[in-house]
Amino acid sequence: MNRLAYKEISPTAYRALLSLEGHVRKSGLDRALLDLVYLRVSQINGCAFCVDMHDKDLRAAGETPERLALLAVWQEAPSFSPRERAALAYAEAVTRLGHDPVPDATYQAALAEFGDALLVELTLAIATINAWNRLGIAFRSPAGLYQPVARVTANGESGATRLHPLHARGELLVLPNVWDALSARIVEKAGARAIATSSAAVCWPHGYVDGEELPLDTLVATVASIARVVALPITVDLVRGYADAGAAVSRVVDAGAEGVNLEDACEPADVFAERIAAVRRRLGAHVFINARTCIVLRGVVPAQRVVEEVLARARIYEEAGADGLFVPKLVDGPAISAIVSGTCLPLNLMLVPGLPPLDTLRALGVRRLSVAARLADVAYAAARSAATALLDRGSYDALTTCELGYPEVNALFAPREPRGLESRQ
């Protein structure tokens, strides 16, 4: 843990620095170039947390191990482009002001590559990473916990789950949340790319209100029953993680899940971040952690502060090891766009009244949409309507004209050939 929770002690200053980084990320400078500059400056300053973060980000984005190994001696390495060399030389000069003020030749080379406007942005980027370095070193931000969003590919290399590539840029993962094996098979058959549970929808059939009153054993058994019948990756709504988030996540992963939702319930960000970090320490990259913040859902901050508060929490959760950011009840287009631009975490929204259409969400950069308990609501509403018609009016209509009947449901659980068998024939 940090020596001081500086983000909580001085939240206004922290958010200002976060906003500056968000501005730089949107300035037009290439993301990979920025991360190279950030990594090199962090090497010079000796910030272990930032070195770990930007090294992992570059690897996840496809940077080669050879170039990363040669970055500290880039002047002698032929694998860096003239634009990269100009940026790195300028970054080193601006970082090492005490050694030698920025030489004219270094400045002119950078100006020739970037022009007036982008050189200002590059200078701001260098100032920003130097500030993060000093905070990380002074307050001892722990290295090694950070996990990048895009961890290689769908084949599971380096411990990545099948969920990670489904959250890549340009993707919009739509999740009709389920509650048992049958609803999971129906959703799988309908064409879903992953299976997600809803905490409320899982609790209700077992006679519990939404939350952690549902015994963890019952939830784990439900996950196991789903994993037994579907071939898709599964992510589980674990609410706040029960008494021990690391242990709870480990149990659902053992039952067949590859991802979890954990929510902050509006508690202090550093408290929730510790729960994320505990899960990451225990499971490494073997789980996709979707960090849910409830501040919009519960209306705890005014509308004009939503973006800055969400982004402040996003950075804390990302540092702790989160893979995704879930912001239920966020529907405002400009706010969605600002949050997408201000964090590296893929943004997950919830289906609520007023949410923009799927095409708009995709254009805004949203990468995941959850319907929460709404699929269960539809199913139970249909059951109530049919039962009421039978008991009040003696009508069989809804029960005899149903599109989904016994043979089709039974067939959903028929034995299937093991995946990959066809490739061995």
N, C-alpha and C positions, 0 to 999 in steps of 0.2 A: 504493500500500500504506500501511497505518497506520505511524505513527512507531514505535509499540510494539505487539507482539502481546499486548495486555492480556488477551485472553480466555485465552491460554495461560499468561501469567505469573501471573494470579490467577484460576484457573478456579472456585474455590469462590465467590468474590465474584460473578463473572460469572453463575454458575448461580443464585445467590440473586436477583440482579436479574432474570434471565430468569424465575424462578419467580414473582416479584412481578408481572411483566407478564402471565404466564399466568393468575394469580389475577384480575387486573383484567379480562382478556378474558372471563372466565367469571362476572363479578360481576353481570351483568344490565344493565349499561350498554350502550346501543346501539352496535354496531360503527362505524357511520358517524359517530355523534356523537363517539366516542372519537378517530377519525381526524381529524375537524375540530379537536378540541382539540389533538391531537398536532401537527398541521400548524401551527396558530396559535402554539403555544408554541415550536416549532422556528423559525418565522419571527422571533419576538421574540429568541430566543437566537442566531440566525444559524448554525444547524447545517445546512450544505448537504446532507449525506447524508440527514438526517432529513426535510428539506423535500422532497427528491426522492422519498424512499420514500413518504411519506404523501400527497403530491400524486398519485403514480401509483396508489396503492391506492384513493384516492377516485375517480379517473377510471375505474379498472377496475370499481369497484362501481356506476358510473353517475352519479356526481356531475357537475353541469353545469359547463362552463368558466366561465360567468358567475359562479356562486357562488364558485368557487375564486379567480377574479380579484378578487372583492370581499371575500374573507375578511380581508385586512389592514385593511380599513376597514368591518368588519361593523356598527359602531355606526350608520353612515349608510346602510346598505343594507337595503332592506325585505324581502329574500328569505330572511332567517333567522327561524326560529320562536322564540317566547318561550323554549322550553326550550333551544334552541341559544344564544340570546343570554345566558341566565343562566349556562350552562356556560362560554361564552367569556369573559364578564366575570370570572367567578370564577377561571378558569385564568390570565387575565392578571394578576389581583391576586395570586394565590399565587405566580406566577413572578416578579413584580416587587416582592418583599418589601422590597427596599432603598429603593424609591421611596416607597411608601405602604403601611403594613400593610393587610390586607384590610378594606375599609370595612364597617361594619355593614349598610349597604343592599345591598351586593353579596352579602354572606354570607346575609342573610335572603332575598334573591331566589332564590339557589341552593338554600337549604334548603326554600323553598316548592315548588320544582320537583321536587326529588329526594328529599326526606325524609332522616331521619338516616342510614340504612344506606347508601343510594346516594351521599350526599354524602361519606361517609368513603371509599367506593370511588373517587369522582371525584377526591378529594384525593390518594389513593394513585396514581391514574393520572397526575395532573399531576406528582407527585414523580418517578414513573418516567420520564416523557418528559424531564423536566429532567435526570435522571441520564444517560440515553442521549445527550442533547444535549451534555452536558459531556464525556463520553467521546469522542463523535464529533469535537468541536472540538479537544480537547486532543491526541488521537492521530491527527487528520487522516484520518478515515474517508473514502475517496474517493467523491465524489458521481457519480451518473450510471450506475452499474453495476446498481443494483437493478432487478429486473423483477417486477411483480406477477403473481400466479397467474392471475387472470382478465383476459386482455388482449382486450377487446372480444369479437367474436362469430366464428362459424364462417366468415364470408365472407372472413376474412383481412385485415381493415382494420388499418392501422398495423403491418403485418408479422406479425400473429399467425398461428400455424399452426392447422390444423384440429384438432390435438390439444388445444389449450388449453380450448375449451369442453367437451370430453369429460371434463374433470376438475373441472367446476363442483360447487358444494355440492349434495348430494342425488344426485349421479351415482355409479355404481360401474362403472368400465370394466374388463371382464373380458377378459384377453388370453391366449388359448391360443397360446403362443409357437411360432414356425415356424422353418424352417431353409433352405428353398429355395422356388422358384417354385411347385412343385406343392403343398407343404404350405400355402403362403400362399393359393393359390386355394381349397383345400379349406376352410380356416378362413373365408375371405371368404364362400364359398358357404353355410357353416353359420350365418352371421348375425353375424359379428364386426363391431364398429364401428371397429376399427383393427387393424393388423398389427404385431406385435412379434416381433423375432428373439430367440433364446436363444444366447448365446455358445457354450455347450457344444454345442448341437444343430447350430450352423453349423460348428463345428470338426470334429466327428466324421466327417461324410461326406468331408471333405477329408484325413483321416488325421492329424489333430492332436489333442492333448489340449486341454482347455478352457484358455483364456487367450490371451495375445498372441503365441504361437508361430505361429498362423495368420497368413500374410502379409496385410498390410493391403490389398494389391491384390486378393487373393482375396475378402476380406470385401466390398470395394467392388463387385466384380463380382457377388457374390451379391445385394447390395442392389439393384443395377441390374436384375438378372434378375427380382427380385420386383416392383420398381416398374413394369416393363414390362407385367406381366399383372394387377395389381390396381388398383382405383380408390380404395382406402381409404388414409388416412394411415399412414405407416410410422414406427416407432421402432426404433432399432438398439442392441443391446447392444455397447458399445465397450470393455467391461472398464474399464481405467484410462485409456484414451485413447491408447494407444501412446506413442511417443516425444514427439510433439507433439500434444496434445489438440486445440488449435485447428485445426491442419492436418487431422487425422484426421476431426474432425466436419465440417469444410468439405467434405471429399471425399465422405462418405456423404450429406450434404445435396445436393451436386451430383448424386449418383447417384439421388436421389429420396426420401430420408428427410426427415421433418419433426421427428423427435425422437431423442434418444439417452439411453442409460443410461451414467453414469460412476460408478465405485465408488472409495471412499476406501481400501480395503484396510487399514483401521485406522491409516492414517498420521495425523500431526498434522493437525487440522482446517484450520489456516491454509494448510498446503501444498496440500491438496486444493482449498481455496477458490480458490487462485490459478489452478489449472487450470480451474475453472469460470469464473472471471473472464476468463481468456484466451479461452475459447470465446465468452463473451458479447461481449467487445470485438470479436471477429472477425466474428461473425454477427448481432449485435444480437438482435432479437426473432424472427428467422427460424428458430429451433429451440427445441423444448421440451427442457429439460435436467432429467432425472430423476436426482437425486443419491442414490446408494446408499451407505449406511453399513453396514459389515460387523461392527460391534461385537457385535451380538446373534448373528449367524451363527457368529462365531468365539469367542464366549464370553469376550471380553476384559474385561468388567466384571461384577461380581456383580449378581444379579437386582435387588437393592434400589436399585441405582444406574442401571439401564437407562434409565428415563424421563428423569432429569436429564441424563445424558450424551447421549442421542439429541436432546433438545431443545436442548442447548448447541450441538451440531453443526448442528442444523437452522437455528438463527439465523445461524450463520456462513455456511452454504451459501446461505441465502436472501439474505443481504447481498451475496454474491458473484455472485448472479444465477440461482440454481437455481429451477426451476419446480415441482418435485416432490421428495418425500422417500421413498426406498425403504428399508425395514428388513426384510430377509429373516430368517426364522425367528422373528419376533415373533408370538406366538399368544395371549398372556395378555390377556383382555378388559379388565380395569382399566388395564393398561399401554397398550393400544391407545387406549382412551378418553382417557387423560391426554395422550398424545402428540397425538392429533387436536385436543384442546382447547388445547394449548400452542403450536401452530405454525400459521401461515397456509398453509403448504405442504400440498397434498393428499398424503395418506399412501397409499403403495403397499406392499402385502404380497405375500409369496410363498406359493404353495400348498405346505404342508408338513404332516406328520402333526400333529394336534391343533389345526389352524386352525379357528376357528368357521365355521358355515355362512354362505352368502352373505347371507341375510337378516339375520343377526346383524351381519356386517361392515358392511352398509349402515346398520343402525341405529346402529352405533358411529361412523359418519362416515368409514369407509374409502372412498377414492375410486378405487382401482385395485388389481386383483389379477392377478398374473402366475403362470403355471403353470411357468415356467422350462423345463427340458428334459423335463418329464414327458410331453408329447405325443409327443416323439421316443422316449422310453423305451417308450411303449405301441406305437408303430409298429415299433420294432426287436424288441421282445419277440414281436410277432405274426410278424415275419419269421423270427426264430429258431425259434419253435415250428413254423411251417410247414416250414422247411428240415429240422429235426430229424425231423419226422414222415415226410417224404419219404425222407430218407437212411437213417434207422434202421429204419423200419417199412414203407417203400414206400407210404405213404398219400398219396393225392392230395386228400383231403377238404378240407383247409384252403385248397388252391389252386384248387379248382373251385367252392367255395361262398362265395367272397369277395364281400362286398357291393359292393365298388368294383372295376370291371373296366375293360378297355381302352377300350371306347367312351365310358364316362362320363369317364374321365380325359382322353382325347383331346379330348372336348367342352369341357373346362374351358379349353382353350387356343384354342378357335375364335375367329376374329376377331369383335370386338364393335363395334357402332356407337360412334363417339365420343360421350362424355358431352355432353349438351345438344342433340344432334341433333334429338331429338323436339320440342324447343321451337321449332325453326325450321321445322317442317313445316306 
